[in-house]
Every structure is written in structure tokens, then in C-alpha cells.
Amino acid sequence: MPERQRKKSKNKRIRKSKNKTKNQKRSIHKRREAKKYIELLNHAYKTLTSSYHDLFHKEDYLLLSYLKTGINRGWKVLNDKNIIKEIKCNSLCMTLTILNSTLGKRNKLEDLDILQKLYLFFISYLVEDGELSKKEVSLKHALYKIELQIMAKQKDLEKYTEKGDNRNIKKCNKYIENKQKHKQQLIESGGKNKEGITGGIFNIDVCNNIDCEYLNEYQMEKGPKYSESYSKLCRNITELFKGIVWLNMCQIFGNIKNPYKVSIRNSRLNLNLDIRNIINRVGIVFLPEEMIYFEDIFYENHTLDRLRKKNFLQQKSYWVYNGIDMRTNKLIKRDVHHLENKHYVVAQLNVDTGPDWRAPYETKLKTIYEKFTNFEKGIGDLPILKDVSKQIKNIGGQDKYDLQEYIENSITLHWLYMHRDSIIPYIQEFVV
């Protein structure tokens, strides 16, 4: 071989070797990065379920790109003024609003640690998506859902058969028979004949593991490893989310900076957060309930307040409570358009009208007014976010690990994290 040709061949081998080394380094870096996310997901799962077994393993590094894409999208969702942060698969509205507000104050994604970033991943997946609600799952996934419903009811049937409960045995048999008919109807029509089929079989529910697998079908079809990794994620999507929420709340309120120091045995996180005391610090916006908007007793006898009510009745403008004057012990009314151009912790007021739901309207009005003014003055039974606790709850016919928040003496119906520009549309749709 001529000298010149030998040099070319040698240079080619060197280039190949360098490229191989770069690829190897890149692969090693990705695996190390993936390990951090996977280990934290495992710990989140274990802290919620009190399990000692890892859910994910080193082979699940394949999820890294999906997680990172979700994290970036979650950051955009958190800061998008057009999206109300209504997160599915939970009953932690105040807890999640606090968490969203805490992360929303950061200037850039890089300011967040890995635990907070994983929470963003779940925001990207679980925040309500209008476009997603228009889609439907495939026939294959719909049939699988029906089959699971039949299997769940067959378990109930076994229990009732052991007890000799003929009434419920009859109900179970009828349910199973109807579901089997629906299944056959869909198979014979190729999914076109949906007459009489209820229960949202074709609707997409991101909390449902089957629908999660449908949404990630493209990735799962890449091969057995991908299918196994995504299947593990989807089967435990709600538990993983709540585990990440639990660790974040322990970091904020339990002052446990290292998430791996959060014990899997603890089942309750005490918060004792006095809502009245944090109004000004957090900048909470309270949306008045319908009675407060319409009744004169909640307006003061001066020109500005009379104008507020007149403009509300004419739908020219809407006002909310934002802040409390600690000298006068009065919540401060503000026109929504006068709020700052930013996101807010928003609470929808719902003051208890008393034990007798049949009481006259005037009695209910008096009760609400007294409780509301007591809240302003800081006297009597005040609303306090007492704790978040782990529980097992039957969700969709299955026992699932869950988190519950307890607000003592609550005066609110719902808590949300939203931008000022979304407040008026929300009031128009859900309050008045």
C-alpha cells in the first residue's frame, strides 16, 4: 500500500475513534443524567406508597428525552398567561396553587432543582388541554377499557356471591352482560356504532393508564424496551405525580432540602397555614361568590362602592378582593383591570350558609355575612390549611394511593394559579 494511502487510512481510523469516543461520552452523560431523574422518581413513588422496591431501573434511561421535553413544556405552561393551571388527577387545589406560585416566581428554568423540574413534567402532562378533550382513543384501547371494567365487576361479583347478596349479584351480572354486548357491538362495527355506549370509553383521561399508553403509543412501538419503560410510567402516573408533590411540599414546609431524607414512613405533613395571615404576603385574590356580588350588605355606602356594584350589574367591569387592610380589618376591593400584569394565587369564595340548607334566603345571607366579617376581623373559627396526608382511595374502581389536603373552617370552593387576564373570563363562566 502506498505511503499516501496508508496515511489516509490511518487518519480515517483516528477520526472514527474520536467520533466513537464523543458518542460514548455523550451516551455516558445521558445515562448519568437519566439516573438522577429515575432515582428521584423511584424515591417519590416509595414515599407515597411506603414501598421499598424500585419501580424504574437503569434500562429506563430511555425516558430521559420524554421527561426533559415535558419539563420544558411545563415551564412554558406555568408561565403562559392564557392557561389556567387546573391540574387533573388530584384534590390538592390549595396545595398545588402554593407550589405553582412558589415555582412561578423563579426567573428562569435553570433556577429550579431537579425535584422542581420533575413537578413541571407532570404539569405539562396533567394540566387541562382543550385540544386533547376533542380527541378519542383507538378502538383497541377502548375495547381494553371495557375489558378492564368487566374484570373489575367480576371481582365484585365474586364478593357478593360469597356473601349470598342476590340483589347485587343480579346487578353485577346485568352490568357484565351489557358491557360484553357493547364490546361485541364495537368489534362488529369496527368502532363506528357507539349507540348506547356510555362511560367515556373513547374519551381521553390523562389520569387513566390506558389513555396514557395511547398518548405515548408512538414511543412504545419503538421496541420492547421502550414499551416496558413507558408502560411503567403510565401505570403509575398518578402515584408518581403525587409522590413528587409530597417531596416538594416537604421541601417547602418541612424544610427538608434533600428529598432523599424524606422518610417513606411519614404519612402526614403538618402545615398549619393561617390563610388570613398570608393574604398580603402571597397576594391572594379572592373571587366573591354570587351572593356577595349581588347583595348591598357587602358594599359600603360611598360613591366608589356603589359604582362598583353598578358596573358589575351592567357587566362593564368586575371587582375582586386582593389584600387586607390590617388597620381596618377589611378585605380590599380592586377592579380586575387594576391588578398587576402577573399570575396570582386565586381562591373562589364559598362561605358556609349553615347546617340547614332549607333555611330562608335572608337567614343564609345573614350567616354568610357574619362569617365573612369574622374572617376579615380575624375572630372566631378561621380557615387554616392544617395538613396534607397520604391515604388509600378508591379511584375509578381501583384502590389507589392518594394525597388529601385538609382545610379547617374553609371559606373557599377552589384554588387556582392564573394570570390576571384569565380572571374575568373565569368569573363569567364559573361564578356568575
N, C-alpha and C positions, 0 to 999 in steps of 0.2 A: 504493500500500500504506500503510495507517495506520501512524503512528509506533510505536504499541504492538506491532504485528505485526512491524515491521522489527526492533525491539529483541529480540523473542523469537527471530526467525530468526538474528540476529547471535549471540546467546548460545548458541544450539544449535550453530552452526558453531564457536564457541570451545571448547565442551565436546568436540565431536568431534575438534577439533585437539589438545586436551590429551590425550584418550584415545589418539589415534593416536601422539602423542609418547611417552606412557607405554609403549604396546605396542612401539614401536620401540626404546626404551631397554631394555626387558625382553629383546627379541629380540637386541639387540647384546650385552647382558650374557651371555646364554646361549651365544651363538656364541663369545665370548671365553673363557668357562669351558670350553666343549667343546674349543676349540683346545688348551688346556693338556693335557687328558686325551689327545686324539688325537695330539699331538706326542710325548708320553711313550710312548704305545703304539707309535708308529712307531719310536722310538729303541729300545724294548725288543725289538721284532721284528728290527731291524737288528743289535743287539748279539748276539743269539742266532744269527742266520742269516748274519752277515757280509755282509748285503745293503746296497747303497747306495740302494735305491729305497724310497720311502714306500709303505706299504700303504693307509693311510687318507688322505683329503683333506678339504677344508673342507666338502664336501657331507655328510660323515659325522657332522656335529654332531647328527644325528637320534638317535645312540646315547647322548647325554648322559643322558637320563632313565633309560634302562636301566642305565647304569653307576652312577648315583647311588643308584638303588633297590638295586642289588646291593651297593654299598658299605655302606649302612645295614644291610642284612640280614647282610652278612659280619661287621660289628661285633657284632651280636646272636649270631651263630653262635659267634664266637670266645669270647664271654663266657658262653655257655649251658652250665651245668654238666651238662646231660643229653646233650650232644652231644660225642662223642669226635672230635677233629679228625683224621679219617682222610681225607686229600686224595688224590683219584684222579689218574690220568694222569702219574705221576712215580715215580721211585725215589730220592727225596731225603728219606727219612724223618727222619734226624737234622737235616739242614739246615733242613727246614721246621718241625721242632719248635722249633729255636732261634729261628727267625723268628717263629713263633706266640707263643712265650714273651716275646720282646722287645716285640712289639706288645701282648700281653695285659697287660703291666704298666702301660700307659697308663691314666689315669683316665677319659678321655672321647675320643670320636671326633675332636673338634676338635684334640686334641693331635698327631694324625698329619699327616704331609705328604702331598702328592698321590701320590707313589710308593707309600707305605704303604697309602693308601686304595685304590689300584688292586689291590694284593695282596688286600685284603679283598673286592673284587668277585669275584676268582677263587675265594676261599674260599666265598663264597655259592653259586657255581655248581658247584664241584668237590667239596665235602665230601659224603660219602656220605649219601644221603637214603633212608630206609626206605620212604617213601611212593612215591618215584619208581621204586623197583625193582619195584613192583607194576603199574606202567603198561606199556603197549605202544605202539609206533609204529603209524601208519596203514598200510594196505595199500600205498598209493602209496610211502611211504618204505621199506617192507620190500622191495618189488619193485626199487626203486632200489639198495638194498644188494646184492641178488642180482646185479643187472646189473653193479655195480662189481666184485664177486667174479669174475664171468665174464671181465670185461675184464682184470683182473689176471692171471688164469690164462692168458688168451690171449697175454699178453706173455711169460709163462714158456714157453708152447708154442713161440713163435717162437724163443726162445733155444735150446731143446732141439732144434728142427728144424734150426737152423743147425749144431749140434754133431753131429747124427745120433744123438742119445741116444734110441733106440727105447723103452727101458723107461720113461723119464719122459714121452715123447710119449704113450704109451699111458695113463699115469696122468692126464695133463692132459686128454686127450680124454674120459676117463671122468668126471672131475670136472665138466667143462663140460657134458657131456650130462646129468648128474644135476641140476645147477643149473638148466638150461633146463627140465627136467621139473618141478622144484619151482616154477619161475616160472609155467609153464602151469597147474599144479595150483592155485595160489593164484588166478590170474586166473579160471579156470573156476568155482571155488567161492566167489568173492568174498571170499577170505581166510579162509574158515571151515575148510577142510580143510588142517590143518597136519601131517598124519601124515607122519613120516619127515623132516621139515624140521628140521635142526639148525643150530647155529652162532649161536644167539641173534638171528636175523633180526628178531624182533619185540621183543626186549629193548632197553631204553633204556641206551645207553652215552654218558655226557656227554662222553667223550673223542672220540667219533665225530662228524664234522662233519654228517653227515646227521641224526643224532639231535638235534644242537644246533639244526639248522634246523627240525626237527619241533617242538621245545620252544618255538621262537620263531615258529611259523607265523602266529599271530595278528598279530604286528607286521609280518612280511614281506608279509602280504596287504594291508597298508595302501596299497601302491603300489610302483612300480618303484624309487624311491629307497630306501625302507625295505628292500625285498628285497635290493638290492645291498649296502647297509651291513651288514645282519645276516649276509648270506652271507659277506662278507669276514671278519667276526668269527668266524663258525662254522668256516670253512675253515681258520683259523689259530689256533684257540682254545688248543691245547696249546703252540704256539710262543710265543704272546703271554704266556701264563702263565709259562712258563719264563724268558722274557726279563725279565719283571717280578721274578721270584725272583732272577735273576742280578744285576740292578741293586740290589735290596735287600741282597743279600749283599755286593756291592761297597761299599755304603754302610756296612754294619756292620763288616766285616772289612778292607776295603780302605781304609777311612777316606776315601772319595770322597763328599763331601757333595752335590756337584752331579752328578746322574745323567748329564747330557749330557757330562760329562768322562770317562765310562767309554768306553774305546776299543772299537770294534766288532772290532778285530783280536785282542784278548786272548782266548785260548781256555782259560785255566786261572786259577783263583783259589786261591792257596795259603793254607791256613788254619792247619795245624799245631796243632790244638787238642788238648791232652793231656786226655783225658776224666777221668782220676783227679784232676787238679788243679782241675777246675771243679765237682766234685761238690757241695761245700759252698756255693760261690758261686752256683750255679744252683739248688741244692736238688733235685738229681736223685733220682727214685725208681726203684730197680731192682727189677723183679719177678723173684723167684727162678724158675729153671726147675724142672721137676717133680722131678728128681733131688735138687736142693738142698732142696726142701720135705720129701722123704721120708727122706733119709739122715741118721743120727745124727751122722756126721762133721762136718756143717755146724752142729751145735748144741753149745753149751758145757755143761759139767757143773755147771749150777746150776739152782735151782728155776724161775726165770723162763723160761729157755730150754726146759726140759723141759715147762713149762706151755704155751709157745708151740706146740710140736710136738703136744702132746695136743689142744689146741683146734683146730689145723689139721686133724688126722686126724678129729676129730669134727665138723668144719665149723662150729665155733662162732665162729671168728674167723680172720682171715688177717693175716700179717705181711709186711712188705717191708723192703728196705734203703733208708734215707734218711739220707744224711750219712756222713761218715767221720771217725773219731777219729784225728787225725794223731799223737797220742802213742802209742797202742797199735797203730796201723796196722790197724784193724778197721772194716769197714763196720758201721753202726749199724742194728740191727733195731728196727722200730717196728710196733705194731699199726696197721692202716689207719685204724681209728676214732680213733687218737691223732694223726693228721696234721692239719694246719691245714685249715680250711674254705676251700680255694682250688684253683686249677689248678696242675698240676705237669708238668714235663718227665719223662716216664716211659719207661724203657728196659727191654725184655724181654730178660733174660739168656739167652745161648745159648753156653756155653763149649765150645770145640772139644775133641772127645774123642780127637783124634789121627788119624794117617793111615790106620790100619787099622780100618775100620768093622766088621770081623768079630771084633775083639778081645773077650775076655770082659768081662762087666759090671763085675767088680771092677777090671779094668785101666782101663776108661773112667772109673770113679768116681775112681780114684787120679789120673788125668790131669787131670780137671776140678778136683779139689780143689787140686792143686799150682798149676795155672794161676790159679785163683781167689785163692788165698792170696798168690801172687806179685803179682797185681793190687792186692790190699789193701796189701801191703808196698811197692809201687812199685818192684819189681825185675823184671828180665827184659824180654821184649817186651811193651810196654804199648800199649793201644789209643789211636790218635791219628786224629782226623779230619784227614787230610792236605790234601785239596783238593776242589774242585768243578770239573769240566771240561766243555767243550762236546764233543759227539760227534754223529755221524750214526748212527742206529739204525733197523733195520727193525721198524716197529711196525704190526701189522695188515696186513702185506704191502706196506707202503709205507716208503720211506726218509724218516725224519723227523729234524729237528734235536732234540737231546735234551741233558739235563744229567745227569751222573753224579757221585755223591759217592764218595770212596774213604776207607774207614776201615781203617787199617793195624792188624793184630793184633786184629781185632774180637772182642768177647766178647758181642755183643748180636745179637738177631734182628730187632728192630724198635724204632722210637722213635715216641712219640706225645705229644700235648699233651692232657691230660684233667684233669677235676676229681676231687678225692678221692673223691666219691660214685660215680664210674664205675669205680674201680679194682677193687673186689671182683667186680662182675659180669664185668669183663674177665678177671680171673684164672680165674673159674669156667668161662668159655666157651673161653678160648684157651690157658690154662696147665695147669690140672689138670682 
